[in-house]
Amino acid sequence: MKKLMITGLGALFAVIAFAAAPVTATASSGLTNNAGTPAVQIAEGKKISVFRRLDKVEDGGKLITFKGPNQEIVKAKVNGSRTKIYYAKKSNKVAKAMKAGKTIKRSKLKTGYICKITYVAGGKNEPSELQCYFAKP
């Protein structure tokens, strides 16, 4: 069996091509991308972070919906006391808000906010932290 070694810019383009390939699900082979290689496998109970737009905010911010690492729809229950929610009007101001410890209540979350969502996969998908800002669509 021959092994193909990709180095330099070729490796960079191979990584970009793999990351850009859309993910599809098939009944026989599980999750794969268009290149036929397995998609990212997320172990249940593992802490992960994603940058996503909030697709839906329901029940006063208690339930949020966004797309996970494999573009699957994730519903997460936001806890009022355990989840830290940082917000700024511009993306470059979020770090400043975090440093100052400025948090908002979950009832202030709105559909369309762009957030870095840190959560434990599986179960309630409860986020430990949301770093959000508003971006016009």
Secondary structure, DSSP 8 states (H G I E B T S, - for coil): -------THHHHHHHHHHHHS-EEEETTTEEEETTSSB-----TT-EEEEEEE--EEEGGGTEEEEE-TTS-EEEEE--TTTSEEEEESSGGGHHHHHHHT-B--GGG--TTEEEEEEEESSTT--EEEEEEEE---
